[in-house]
Amino acid sequence: MQEIKLSNKSHLLYIPDFIQANKIPSLIEKLKSESQWRDDKITMFGKTFDQPRRVAFFGSPEISYTYSKIKMIPQGWTLVTKELTSKINEIYGHDFNTCLLNLYRDGNDHMSWHCDNEPELGIDPVIGSLSLGQERDFFFREKKNPENKISLSLQSGSLLLMLGKCQSEFNHALPKRKRQNGERLNLTFREVIKVASPD
C-alpha cells in the first residue's frame, strides 16, 4: 500500500495487489460477458465524437448518474460487481453504491482530462478505481497550476483511491498509449447521493 500526497488537502491511496494475479483473467472474462456495454457519443467544444471506450453501469435501480450529458441507468448488480464493491467498502470504510466499468479495447481508447464533480456525488467525493489487464499511465494535473503534473502506472489488479479534495483541486486523465496495446478493464466506484426522480 502506498500513500501519495498531491497537495495538503488531496492524496491518493494505491494498493498494487488488491486482486491476485491468478484471478484476473477469469475476472475480466466474467465482467465482460455479464455487462450490457454501451457505445455512447460525447460532445466537446461543439463537436460530437464516439466515446473512446465502452462503458457499463451497475447499481441499485433507483440510482442514476450523469456525466458529460450522458445519463447512466444501472443494469442492476451482478454477483461479481456487488462483491467487489462490498469488499472495498468493508476494507476501506467507504459507502460506494455504484460501479462504472470502462473497457479500453487498445491503446487508442483513452480518457480526457476531467474531474468527478457531478452534483449527485456531493462535495469532495471519494473515487475508487480498480485496474485489470493492460498496465496504463494515469495522470493528475493541478487546476490552479497545470504545469504541476503527477503520473502513475496503474498495474493490473491495483486499486487506486482518490481522497480529500482530489476532484476539486486536480483533473485526471488516461492518455492514448499506442505501445500499450492490450485490453484494459477499469472499474470505478462512486457514492451517488442524489437518486433519480420518478418520471
Backbone as a ProteinNet text record, in pm:
[ID]
protein_1_A
[PRIMARY]
MQEIKLSNKSHLLYIPDFIQANKIPSLIEKLKSESQWRDDKITMFGKTFDQPRRVAFFGSPEISYTYSKIKMIPQGWTLVTKELTSKINEIYGHDFNTCLLNLYRDGNDHMSWHCDNEPELGIDPVIGSLSLGQERDFFFREKKNPENKISLSLQSGSLLLMLGKCQSEFNHALPKRKRQNGERLNLTFREVIKVASPD
[TERTIARY]
84.9	0	88.3	55.1	134.8	43.2	77.3	4.1	80.9	11.7	73.9	7.5	85.2	33	38.4	-76.9	-82.6	-72.5	-133	-129.4	-158.8	-168.8	-200.6	-339.1	-427	-565.1	-607.1	-517.9	-550.2	-445.7	-491.7	-397.1	-460	-371.9	-411	-367.9	-441.6	-402.1	-394	-274.6	-252.2	-219	-301.5	-283.8	-254.5	-126.9	-91.2	-143.3	-165.7	-203.7	-339.7	-435	-568	-632.9	-614.2	-663	-541.9	-542.8	-432.1	-421.7	-298.8	-273.2	-341	-343.9	-401.1	-553.1	-617.4	-763.3	-808.9	-714.3	-751	-810.7	-751.1	-808	-953.9	-988.4	-1126.7	-1219.9	-1169.2	-1249.9	-1281.6	-1183.6	-1206.9	-1312.9	-1300.6	-1396.6	-1537.5	-1548.5	-1680.1	-1742.3	-1664.2	-1715.4	-1756.3	-1676.9	-1709.2	-1836.5	-1852.3	-1966.8	-2097.2	-2089.4	-2210.3	-2253.5	-2178	-2208	-2286.8	-2377.6	-2450.8	-2374.8	-2289.6	-2197.9	-2267.2	-2227.7	-2279.8	-2168.8	-2205.4	-2114.9	-2177.4	-2144	-2206.3	-2128.5	-2194.3	-2128.4	-2113	-2009.4	-1980.3	-1958.7	-2010.4	-1998.1	-1899.3	-1797.7	-1696.6	-1667.5	-1669.5	-1638	-1726.1	-1853.7	-1948.8	-1942.3	-1853.9	-1842	-1875.8	-1936.9	-1978.6	-1887.4	-1840.8	-1748.4	-1799	-1752	-1771.2	-1687.3	-1746.8	-1670.3	-1559.7	-1434.7	-1322	-1304.1	-1411.1	-1410.6	-1554.8	-1574.9	-1709.7	-1738.4	-1865.4	-1899.6	-2018	-2025	-2138.7	-2153.4	-2277.5	-2303.4	-2386.1	-2342.8	-2408.7	-2444.3	-2557.3	-2601.8	-2746.3	-2803.5	-2943.9	-3033.8	-3157.3	-3244.3	-3280.1	-3283.2	-3327.4	-3217	-3096.7	-2983	-2959.3	-2927.4	-2877.7	-2758.2	-2678.1	-2555	-2533	-2513.5	-2497	-2360.9	-2284.7	-2158.3	-2147.8	-2090.4	-2075	-2206.7	-2317.1	-2452.1	-2497.8	-2430.9	-2469.6	-2532.7	-2659.1	-2728.3	-2711.2	-2658.8	-2636.1	-2742.3	-2815.5	-2912.7	-2853.4	-2844.7	-2778	-2854.2	-2779.8	-2842.5	-2873.7	-2842.4	-2860.6	-2731.4	-2712.4	-2587.3	-2575.9	-2456.2	-2422.7	-2353	-2336.4	-2273	-2131.9	-2056.2	-1916.1	-1901.8	-1983.2	-1972.3	-2016	-2117.1	-2161.7	-2055.2	-1992.8	-1890.5	-1768.4	-1725.2	-1609.2	-1637.9	-1755.7	-1793.4	-1801.1	-1863.7	-1877.8	-1742.3	-1651.4	-1517.7	-1440.9	-1445.8	-1375.9	-1437.6	-1570.2	-1638.1	-1599.4	-1595.4	-1567	-1423.2	-1329.1	-1187.8	-1151.7	-1203.9	-1157.2	-1260.6	-1376.9	-1473	-1545.9	-1573.6	-1646.9	-1790.6	-1867.8	-2008.3	-2037.5	-1948.8	-1972.7	-2100.8	-2185.8	-2310.7	-2330.4	-2226	-2230	-2094.5	-2096.6	-1974.6	-1986.3	-1898.9	-1896	-1776.8	-1803.2	-1697.4	-1659	-1528.7	-1474.5	-1388.6	-1419.8	-1343.5	-1259.3	-1127.8	-1032.5	-981.6	-1026.9	-1001.7	-856.5	-788.4	-646.4	-590	-466.6	-401.7	-461.7	-549.6	-616.1	-731.8	-794.1	-900.3	-838.6	-908.7	-848.8	-956.1	-911	-997.7	-934	-1008.4	-955	-952.4	-885.2	-877.4	-1016.9	-1040.7	-1170.8	-1156.1	-1261.4	-1271.8	-1412.2	-1427.8	-1558.2	-1627.1	-1695.6	-1756.7	-1906.1	-1969.6	-2112.8	-2192.2	-2304.1	-2380.4	-2422.6	-2455.4	-2503.8	-2394.9	-2270	-2160.8	-2131	-2192	-2168.9	-2035.2	-1997	-1873	-1756.5	-1645.7	-1523.2	-1549	-1601.6	-1629.6	-1501.8	-1508.8	-1403.1	-1432.8	-1331.4	-1347.3	-1250.6	-1300.7	-1216.5	-1199	-1081.2	-1051.3	-972.5	-1033.5	-970.8	-929.5	-801.6	-747.5	-720.9	-767.3	-746.9	-698.8	-596.5	-547.3	-426.2	-423.7	-309	-273.3	-147.8	-100	-102	-153.7	-162.9	-118	-73.6	-33.9	-157.3	-154.8	-266.4	-207.8	-265.3	-207.7	-302.1	-240.8	-311.5	-249.8	-334	-287.9	-360.4	-284.8	-344.9	-421.1	-541.7	-625.1	-565.4	-515.7	-462.3	-324.4	-254.5	-118.3	-102.2	-149.2	-149.1	-11.1	93.1	227.8	261.8	186.7	208.9	135.6	209.5	151.5	219.2	141.4	192	141.3	227.6	186.7	206.1	116.5	124.7	109.7	168.9	146.5	57.5	-65.5	-163.4	-152.8	-98.6	-77.3	-205.1	-209.5	-325.6	-345.5	-469.2	-502.7	-492.5	-454.9	-434.6	-563.2	-570.5	-681	-624.1	-684.1	-645.2	-764.1	-742.7	-846.3	-805.3	-893.8	-870.7	-945.2	-869.8	-923.5	-905.2	-973.3	-961.5	-1023.5	-950.8	-1001.7	-946.5	-919.4	-865.8	-951.7	-1083.4	-1171	-1186.4	-1170.8	-1182.9	-1049.7	-937.9	-807.1	-735.6	-773.1	-699.7	-794.5	-746.6	-806.5	-722.9	-783.3	-707.9	-741	-652.1	-667.4	-593.2	-640.2	-572.4	-545.1	-423.9	-396.7	-379.6	-380.5	-352.7	-211.5	-196	-64.9	-60.7	-19.6	-25.9	68.3	173.5	264.2	210.5	112.9	45.8	-87	-80.2	-191.9	-286.7	-266.4	-355.5	-486.8	-577.6	-709.3	-702.1	-770.4	-776.5	-921.4	-956.2	-1088.6	-1072.9	-1143.2	-1133.4	-1270.4	-1274.5	-1397.4	-1383	-1475.7	-1471.2	-1591.2	-1565.1	-1664.3	-1694.2	-1823.5	-1867.5	-1985.8	-2001.9	-2123.4	-2212.6	-2322.5	-2420.8	-2519.4	-2528.7	-2612	-2745.8	-2756	-2880.7	-2944.3	-3060.7	-3125.5	-3212.8	-3245.1	-3324.3	-3466.3	-3523.4	-3662.7	-3755.9	-3872.7	-3966.8	-4008.6	-4023.8	-4068.4	-4217.4
-119.4	0	124.1	220	342	464	557	683	790	860.5	960.8	1094.1	1192.2	1324.7	1412.7	1461	1553.9	1698.3	1728.1	1861.5	1843.9	1954.3	1945.5	1886.6	1896.6	1853.1	1740.4	1695.9	1591.2	1481.1	1356.6	1245.5	1120.8	1026	901.5	785.3	676	550.6	447.6	391.4	296.9	159.5	60.4	-76.8	-162.1	-194.8	-257.2	-399.2	-472.4	-613.9	-640.7	-553.4	-570.6	-699.8	-732.7	-857.8	-944.7	-1069.9	-1160.5	-1187.1	-1195.1	-1205.3	-1326.8	-1439.7	-1561.4	-1556	-1459.2	-1446.5	-1346.7	-1270	-1159.2	-1203.9	-1301	-1337.4	-1381.9	-1468.3	-1514.5	-1402.6	-1311.4	-1198.3	-1106	-1080.6	-996.6	-1058.7	-1187.1	-1253.3	-1251.9	-1270	-1269.4	-1129.9	-1027.3	-890.2	-852.9	-892.1	-860.3	-929.8	-1056.3	-1133.7	-1095.7	-1046.5	-1014.8	-868.6	-789	-645.6	-613.3	-518.3	-464.2	-339.4	-356.4	-249.6	-142.8	-18.5	96.8	159.9	204.2	280.8	419	509.6	641.7	741.2	852.1	964.6	1076.5	1155.4	1262.7	1391.6	1502.9	1632.7	1719.8	1767.1	1855.1	1967.5	2090.9	2209.2	2216.1	2176.3	2186.3	2074.2	1976.6	1864.8	1734.1	1642.1	1514.2	1402.3	1320.5	1211.6	1081.6	969.6	842.5	843.4	803.4	795.7	691.5	727.8	639	524.8	456.6	339.3	289.5	168.6	116	122.4	137.9	153.4	65.3	31.7	-38.5	11.1	20.4	83.5	-8.8	-25	-113.4	-37.5	-76.4	-14.2	-49.8	10	-13.3	58.1	6.7	60.4	207.5	258.1	396.7	498.8	452	541.4	570.5	696.3	730.8	823.9	830.2	909.2	971.4	1102.9	1173.6	1240.6	1215.2	1282.5	1315	1429.7	1475.1	1465.6	1495	1492.9	1353.1	1250.5	1112.1	1057.7	1019.9	967.5	816.4	768.9	627.1	571.3	471	398.7	261.6	221	93.7	-26.7	-130.4	-254.2	-345.7	-302.2	-387.4	-459.6	-495.6	-559.7	-700.9	-738.8	-879.3	-924.2	-1053.7	-1104.8	-1050.2	-1048.3	-1007.5	-857.2	-772.3	-627.7	-593.3	-661.6	-638	-682.1	-796.4	-847.1	-755.5	-709	-619.9	-488.4	-431.3	-305.2	-322.5	-430.4	-456.1	-479.3	-548	-574.9	-444.7	-354.2	-225.9	-143.9	-141.8	-67.7	-121.2	-253.3	-314.9	-289.2	-300.7	-286.2	-141.1	-47.9	90.8	186.9	134.9	216.1	319.2	285.9	378.3	330.7	409.7	377.1	380.5	324.8	321.1	243.4	300.5	232.4	219.7	250.9	230.4	179.3	114.5	64.1	90.4	176.2	208.6	137.7	52	-18.6	57.1	70.8	129.2	23.8	-8.2	-106.3	-32.9	-35	24.2	-87.9	-88.9	-201.9	-212.4	-99.9	-96.9	38.1	67.7	190.8	317.1	304.8	423.1	469.7	378.3	416.9	491.2	595.6	682.5	758	837.2	924.7	1063.2	1164.4	1300.9	1361.8	1478.4	1548.2	1580.3	1549.2	1577	1559.7	1596.2	1563.5	1511.6	1435.6	1379.8	1476	1576.1	1679	1694.6	1587.2	1593.6	1615.8	1689.6	1723.8	1602.3	1491	1375.2	1303.1	1350.7	1292.3	1370.5	1488.7	1567.9	1639.6	1695.1	1773.1	1679.8	1696.6	1619.6	1469.2	1411.9	1267.8	1185.1	1067.6	967.3	882.7	860.5	779.8	662	542.4	423.7	377.1	326.5	282.5	152	44.6	-87.1	-117	-149.3	-172.2	-320.7	-370.5	-510.2	-516	-595.3	-608.4	-521	-458.6	-379.3	-268.7	-261.2	-151.7	-22.6	84.9	212.4	327.1	436.2	557.8	638.6	694.7	773	902.6	1017	1147.2	1230.1	1311	1414.5	1548.6	1651.2	1786.7	1886.8	1969.3	2067.9	2172.7	2205.3	2301.3	2441.4	2483.8	2619.8	2633.7	2524.6	2525.7	2404.4	2413.1	2297.8	2238.6	2315.2	2261.2	2155.7	2156	2060	1929.9	1832.1	1704.4	1590.1	1488.3	1366.3	1247.8	1152.6	1034.7	908.1	812.4	680.3	575.9	461.4	348.2	249.9	233.7	150.9	7	-79.2	-217.9	-299	-410.5	-498.2	-551.7	-541.7	-586.3	-478.8	-356.5	-248.8	-170.9	-117	-29.6	106.4	211	348.7	420.1	481.8	561.1	707.3	791.7	935.8	1001.2	1065.7	1110.2	1260.3	1311.9	1453.8	1540.4	1643.5	1738.2	1710.4	1583.9	1548.1	1601.9	1590.4	1627.4	1778.9	1853.3	1999.3	2066.1	2001.5	2062.5	2010.5	1888.9	1825	1768.7	1767	1688	1561.9	1459.4	1337.5	1287.6	1205.9	1159.3	1028.2	951.9	831.4	852.7	893.5	930.2	808.3	834.1	728.6	675.3	546.6	482.6	368.8	399.1	300.7	183.4	204.1	93.1	1.5	50.8	-31.1	-76.2	-173.3	-200.6	-309.4	-358.8	-461.2	-403.7	-491.9	-453.4	-423.4	-316.9	-280.3	-265.4	-326.2	-310.7	-235.6	-123.7	-38	-28.4	-52.6	-38.8	83.4	177.9	295.7	293.7	327.7	317.6	456.5	487.1	617.1	599.9	697.1	704.1	811.5	769	862.5	894.1	1022.2	1061.8	1120	1149.7	1204.3	1098.8	1048	942.7	1002.1	920	965.2	999.6	1104.8	1141.1	1053.4	1017.5	937.2	1011.7	939.9	1000.2	1028.7
0	0	0	-84.4	-95.1	-85.6	2.9	11.4	-64.2	-153.7	-239	-212.6	-171.6	-140	-264	-309.5	-422.1	-375.8	-261.1	-200.8	-52.6	19.3	161.9	187.3	87.4	106.7	11.8	-73.7	-171.8	-165.5	-155.8	-155.9	-217.2	-250.3	-314	-225.3	-236	-173.9	-285.9	-306.1	-415.7	-358.4	-394.6	-347.8	-470.9	-498.1	-625.6	-644.1	-536.9	-547.7	-482.5	-508.3	-448.7	-498.4	-626.4	-683.9	-718.5	-675.6	-704.1	-854.2	-902.5	-1046.4	-1109.5	-1039.5	-1098.7	-1111.6	-1045.5	-1052.5	-1159.2	-1214.1	-1301.9	-1436.5	-1508.6	-1639.6	-1633.5	-1538.3	-1528.7	-1483.3	-1399.6	-1354.7	-1472.1	-1556.7	-1674.7	-1764.9	-1792.7	-1881.4	-1823.7	-1692.9	-1628.1	-1636.2	-1607.4	-1613	-1755.7	-1852.8	-1991.8	-2037.2	-2001.7	-2050.3	-1980.4	-1857.1	-1781	-1792.1	-1866.4	-1876.3	-2002.5	-1988.2	-2103.6	-2148.8	-2248.6	-2288.3	-2370.5	-2346.6	-2419	-2501.2	-2620.9	-2706.8	-2724.4	-2634.1	-2632.5	-2717.6	-2745.1	-2810.1	-2707.9	-2724.4	-2629.9	-2707.4	-2654.3	-2720.6	-2644.6	-2716.8	-2658.7	-2756.4	-2705.1	-2786.2	-2911.5	-2894.4	-3004.1	-3106	-3084.7	-3177.8	-3106.9	-3180.9	-3124.5	-3174.1	-3079.7	-3111.5	-3049.4	-3102.6	-3034.4	-2907.4	-2796	-2671.1	-2688.1	-2657	-2687.9	-2588	-2556.7	-2469.8	-2462.5	-2415.6	-2392.4	-2242.7	-2206.1	-2065.1	-2027.2	-1899.8	-1841.3	-1698.7	-1650.9	-1520.7	-1433.2	-1307.4	-1212.5	-1085.1	-1025	-901.4	-874.7	-772.8	-740.2	-840.1	-862.7	-967.7	-951.4	-828	-806	-833.2	-863.8	-881.6	-1029.9	-1060.5	-1193.5	-1176	-1279.5	-1273.5	-1410.3	-1413.7	-1540	-1544.7	-1651.6	-1674.1	-1822.3	-1853.5	-1993.5	-2069.4	-1998.9	-2055.4	-2097	-2046.5	-2071.4	-1943.8	-1950.8	-1832.9	-1826.8	-1714.5	-1693.9	-1599.7	-1647.9	-1566.5	-1538	-1411.5	-1380.9	-1432.6	-1472.9	-1517.1	-1399.3	-1278.1	-1160.7	-1130.5	-1004.9	-965.4	-1021.9	-1061.5	-1079.4	-952.3	-936.3	-815.1	-801.4	-911.7	-904	-879.2	-943.4	-918.7	-776.3	-726.2	-589	-489.1	-513.8	-422	-419.3	-535.2	-539.5	-468.6	-491.9	-427.8	-276.2	-231.8	-88.2	-22.3	-93	-39.3	-16	-113.3	-99.4	13.8	19.3	126.3	264.7	276	405.8	449.6	357.3	393.7	422.7	339.5	347.7	406.5	443.8	516.8	432.9	306.6	220.7	200.6	127	101.5	-47.7	-129	-272.6	-301.9	-387.1	-421.8	-573.1	-651.2	-795.5	-843.1	-958	-1021.4	-1171.6	-1223.6	-1365.5	-1428.5	-1527.3	-1597.9	-1723.2	-1745.9	-1867.9	-1935.6	-2059.6	-2136	-2239.6	-2218.6	-2312.2	-2401.9	-2526.3	-2614.3	-2658.4	-2666.6	-2701.8	-2659.3	-2702.3	-2660.3	-2717.5	-2817.9	-2873.3	-2785.5	-2713.2	-2621.2	-2503.4	-2457.1	-2357	-2279.3	-2182.4	-2103	-2098.9	-2145.1	-2148.3	-2007.9	-1996.8	-1868.7	-1816.1	-1689.7	-1628.3	-1477.1	-1405.6	-1262.6	-1237.9	-1132.6	-1096.6	-999.8	-1055	-971.5	-999.3	-1046	-1075.1	-946.1	-954	-833.1	-750.6	-817	-743.1	-663.1	-676.2	-598.2	-470.8	-456.1	-336.6	-339.8	-224.7	-212.6	-178.4	-250.1	-227.2	-220.8	-328.7	-327.9	-330	-270.2	-281.1	-404.2	-487	-607.7	-599.7	-627.7	-632	-775.2	-808.6	-944.6	-941	-993.5	-998.1	-1141.9	-1163.9	-1297.7	-1320.3	-1435.6	-1473.1	-1617.5	-1643.5	-1780.8	-1806.8	-1924.5	-1968	-1869.2	-1830.9	-1746.6	-1827.3	-1768.9	-1839.4	-1749.5	-1814.5	-1743.2	-1705.1	-1585	-1531.7	-1477.3	-1515.6	-1481.6	-1395	-1307.4	-1232.5	-1268.9	-1283.2	-1317.5	-1229.9	-1160.2	-1070	-1150.1	-1106.6	-1180.4	-1177.3	-1061.9	-1049.3	-1111.8	-1123.6	-1178.6	-1270.6	-1395.9	-1486.1	-1514	-1486.2	-1505.3	-1399.4	-1291.8	-1184.5	-1218.2	-1269.6	-1310.2	-1235.7	-1207.8	-1144.2	-1224.6	-1253.6	-1329.7	-1247.5	-1268.6	-1207	-1316.8	-1295.5	-1384.4	-1309.7	-1356.2	-1285.4	-1334	-1250.2	-1289.8	-1274.3	-1342.9	-1337.1	-1196.6	-1147.5	-1012.8	-907.4	-947.6	-849.7	-823.6	-703.2	-662.8	-627.6	-684.1	-653.4	-591.1	-475.2	-409.9	-414	-467.7	-475.2	-359.6	-270	-142.2	-122.2	-20.4	11.7	-97.1	-138.2	-237.5	-377.2	-406.7	-538.9	-652.8	-639.4	-750.6	-765.4	-658.4	-667.2	-699.4	-665.6	-688.5	-812.6	-859.7	-968.6	-1075.2	-1199	-1305.4	-1323.2	-1383.7	-1411.9	-1552	-1606.9	-1744.6	-1764.9	-1862.6	-1909	-2058.2	-2095.2	-2234.5	-2325.4	-2455.4	-2552.8	-2531.1	-2551.8	-2541.5	-2643.5	-2766.2	-2873	-2851.8	-2772.7	-2744.7	-2635.4	-2558.6	-2457	-2518.6	-2607.6	-2696.9	-2647.8	-2525.9	-2473.6	-2422.7	-2388.5	-2338.3	-2188.6	-2147.4	-2005.6	-1964.1	-1851.8	-1793.3	-1662.3	-1650.6	-1532.7	-1466.1	-1336	-1258.2	-1169.6	-1179.9	-1094.1	-1000	-875.5	-768.8	-714.1	-700.7	-651.4	-557	-469.8	-389.4	-449.1	-510.2	-563.4	-451.5	-415.5	-302.5	-345.6	-474.8	-529.1	-616.8	-576.8	-653.3	-761.6	-860.2	-973.3	-930.8	-989.9	-962.7	-1046	-993.9	-1071.8	-1198.5	-1308.6	-1435.4	-1432.7
[MASK]
+++++++++++++++++++++++++++++++++++++++++++++++++++++++++++++++++++++++++++++++++++++++++++++++++++++++++++++++++++++++++++++++++++++++++++++++++++++++++++++++++++++++++++++++++++++++++++++++++++++++

